[in-house]
Amino acid sequence: MLSIDLNCDMGESTYLWPYSIEIDFELIKYVSSVNIACGYHAGDEDTMKLLAESAIKNNVAIGAHPSFADKENFGRSNMYLLPQRIYEIVSDQVILLKQIVESFGQKLHHVKPHGALYNMAAKDKLIADAICKAVRDIDTEIILYGLSGSWLIKAAEETGLKPCSEVFADRTYNDDGNLTPRTSPKALIDNADQSAKQVLQMINNEAVVTSSGKRISIKAETICIHGDGSHAIEFAKKIHHALLQNGTLIKSPDFF
């Protein structure tokens, strides 16, 4: 049976407490893995603990969502740091969540960088290498989520980590396979039916239609839904149902 991981970024809107955490608790019911913010762009230890506990209760895999230290811009502004500094900030965040997860008797499943760190690592080998080395030095069994076809996926393979190629349910693509920048009016998909259609196309046909109308090849092993999106729960329900109707098993990737 065809299977796919459905992941969601979480713990990112603590300033809306308790509204945001309730949305996250609802989203957990429809996904197979979560990426929990580790405090640098959003979140705090209390939120991390609550979401980790909820994920465990719902049999959902837990991942760290490290970023640049940039709460003011939600981690979406490029920062130009030396590789050693990137190694350090990723290590600090991943270790913190790993300790929280292990306090519940569970294992940290994966790491997925956030925002600008994610997008820069997709194109810059030095950044990608620094992230992967940080993760490898913490635990070689942690899976690395990265943009399909990106340097981050290649760096994971070269570093000896297990990579997981990520595609997006609520974002459009450029012709080069990178995500359309959020500054573009075409960057976001705000229609649940359109989102589900794109997801099924990526899974069944290993392709996606870009914002310019070009069809490009893409490898889909995990699908992201952004938890801070205005229609996150609607999208999660729609995509979850569409995958099941397609005969697709929703499950997190296994360790080595």
C-alpha positions in Angstrom: 0.0 0.0 0.0 1.2 3.5 -0.8 2.1 5.5 2.3 2.9 9.1 3.0 3.8 11.1 6.1 1.6 14.2 6.9 3.5 16.7 9.0 2.5 20.0 10.7 4.5 22.9 12.2 3.3 23.6 15.7 3.8 25.6 18.8 4.3 28.8 16.8 1.8 31.2 18.1 2.2 31.4 21.8 1.0 35.1 21.8 -2.5 33.7 21.0 -2.5 31.4 24.0 -4.6 29.5 24.7 -6.3 29.7 21.3 -3.3 28.5 19.3 -2.5 25.5 21.4 -6.1 24.3 21.0 -5.7 24.5 17.2 -2.5 22.4 17.5 -4.3 19.8 19.7 -7.0 19.5 17.0 -4.4 19.3 14.1 -2.6 16.5 15.8 -5.6 14.2 15.2 -5.1 14.4 11.4 -1.3 14.2 11.0 1.4 11.5 11.5 4.3 13.8 12.6 4.7 17.2 14.1 7.5 19.8 14.0 7.6 21.7 17.3 9.1 25.2 17.6 12.0 25.2 19.9 11.9 28.8 21.3 14.1 30.7 18.8 11.4 32.0 16.5 8.4 30.9 18.6 7.3 28.7 21.4 8.6 28.0 24.9 9.3 25.0 27.1 5.8 24.7 28.5 4.3 24.6 25.0 6.9 22.1 23.9 6.0 19.8 26.8 2.3 20.1 26.2 2.6 19.4 22.4 5.0 16.5 23.0 2.6 14.9 25.5 -0.3 15.4 23.1 1.6 13.9 20.2 2.6 10.9 22.2 -1.0 10.3 23.2 -2.1 10.4 19.6 0.8 8.2 18.4 2.3 11.0 16.3 6.0 11.3 15.7 7.8 14.3 17.2 10.3 16.4 15.5 12.3 19.6 16.3 11.7 22.7 14.3 14.8 24.8 14.9 15.3 28.3 13.4 17.3 31.5 13.5 16.9 33.5 16.7 14.5 35.9 15.2 11.1 36.1 17.0 10.6 39.6 15.6 10.3 38.3 12.1 9.1 34.8 13.0 12.3 33.3 11.7 11.6 34.3 8.1 14.4 36.8 7.6 17.7 35.6 6.2 20.6 35.7 8.6 24.2 35.3 7.5 26.0 33.3 10.1 29.1 31.2 10.1 28.6 27.5 9.7 29.9 26.9 13.3 27.2 29.3 14.6 24.5 27.5 12.7 25.8 24.3 14.1 25.5 25.7 17.6 22.0 27.2 17.3 20.6 24.0 15.7 22.3 21.9 18.4 20.9 24.0 21.3 17.3 23.7 20.0 17.3 20.1 19.0 18.9 19.0 22.3 16.3 20.9 24.3 13.3 19.2 22.6 15.1 15.9 22.6 15.4 16.1 26.4 11.7 17.0 26.8 10.7 14.1 24.5 12.9 11.6 26.4 11.4 12.8 29.7 8.2 11.2 28.5 10.1 8.0 27.7 10.0 8.6 23.9 12.5 9.2 21.2 12.9 12.4 19.0 12.0 11.3 15.5 13.2 14.0 13.2 14.4 17.5 12.6 13.0 20.0 10.2 14.5 23.5 10.0 12.1 26.5 10.0 11.6 29.5 7.7 14.7 31.3 6.4 17.0 28.6 7.8 15.1 26.0 5.9 15.0 27.9 2.7 18.7 29.0 2.9 19.8 25.4 3.6 17.9 24.3 0.5 20.2 26.3 -1.7 23.4 26.7 0.3 25.6 23.6 0.9 27.6 25.1 3.8 24.4 25.8 5.7 22.9 22.4 4.9 26.1 20.7 6.0 26.2 22.6 9.3 22.6 21.6 10.1 23.1 17.9 9.2 26.4 17.7 11.2 24.7 19.2 14.2 21.9 16.6 14.0 24.3 13.7 13.3 26.4 14.6 16.4 23.3 14.5 18.6 21.8 11.2 17.3 22.5 9.5 14.0 19.1 7.9 14.0 17.2 11.2 13.8 15.6 11.7 10.4 16.2 15.0 8.5 13.2 16.6 6.8 14.1 18.9 3.9 12.8 20.4 0.7 12.5 17.8 -2.0 15.5 18.0 -4.3 17.4 20.4 -2.2 20.9 20.7 -0.8 19.5 19.8 2.6 18.4 16.3 1.3 21.8 15.8 -0.3 23.7 16.9 2.8 21.7 14.5 4.9 22.7 11.6 2.6 26.3 12.6 2.6 26.4 13.0 6.4 24.9 9.5 6.9 21.4 10.7 8.1 18.2 9.4 6.8 16.6 12.1 4.6 12.9 12.6 4.1 11.9 14.7 1.1 9.2 17.2 1.9 6.6 18.8 -0.3 4.0 21.4 0.7 0.2 21.3 0.6 -0.3 25.0 1.0 2.5 26.5 -1.0 3.2 26.9 -4.7 6.4 26.1 -6.5 8.8 27.9 -8.9 10.1 26.3 -12.0 13.4 25.4 -10.3 11.6 23.3 -7.6 12.0 25.9 -4.9 9.0 27.3 -3.0 7.5 30.6 -4.4 8.7 33.3 -2.1 6.1 34.5 0.4 6.6 38.0 -1.0 4.8 36.8 -4.2 0.9 37.0 -4.3 1.0 33.5 -5.7 3.0 32.0 -2.8 0.1 30.5 -0.8 -2.7 28.1 -1.7 -5.8 29.2 0.3 -8.3 26.8 -1.2 -8.6 23.3 0.5 -9.7 21.6 -2.7 -6.8 23.0 -4.7 -4.4 22.0 -1.9 -5.7 18.4 -1.9 -5.5 18.2 -5.6 -1.8 19.3 -5.5 -1.1 16.8 -2.8 -2.5 13.9 -4.8 -0.7 15.0 -7.9 2.6 15.0 -6.1 2.0 11.5 -4.6 0.4 9.8 -7.6 2.3 11.4 -10.4 5.5 12.5 -8.7 5.0 15.9 -10.2 3.7 19.4 -9.4 2.5 22.3 -11.6 4.4 25.4 -10.8 3.0 28.9 -10.4 3.9 29.6 -14.1 2.0 26.5 -15.3 5.1 24.3 -15.9 4.9 20.6 -14.8 8.1 19.5 -12.9 9.1 16.2 -11.2 9.1 16.1 -7.4 9.7 13.4 -4.8 7.2 13.4 -2.0 7.8 11.4 1.2 6.3 13.9 3.7 3.6 16.6 3.2 3.7 19.8 5.2 0.6 21.7 6.5 1.5 24.9 8.2 -0.2 25.0 11.7 -0.2 28.8 11.7 -2.2 29.0 8.5 -5.7 30.6 8.7 -7.3 27.4 7.3 -5.0 24.9 8.9 -7.7 22.6 10.4 -9.8 22.7 7.2 -6.8 21.8 5.1 -5.7 19.0 7.5 -9.2 17.4 7.4 -9.5 17.8 3.6 -6.0 16.3 2.9 -6.4 13.6 5.5 -9.7 12.5 3.9 -8.3 12.8 0.3 -5.3 10.6 1.2 -7.5 7.9 2.7 -9.9 8.0 -0.3 -6.8 7.6 -2.5 -5.9 4.4 -0.7 -2.8 6.0 0.9 -1.7 5.1 4.4 -0.8 8.1 6.5 2.3 7.2 8.6 5.6 8.7 9.7 8.8 7.4 8.1 10.6 4.7 10.0 14.1 5.0 11.5 16.9 3.1 9.9 
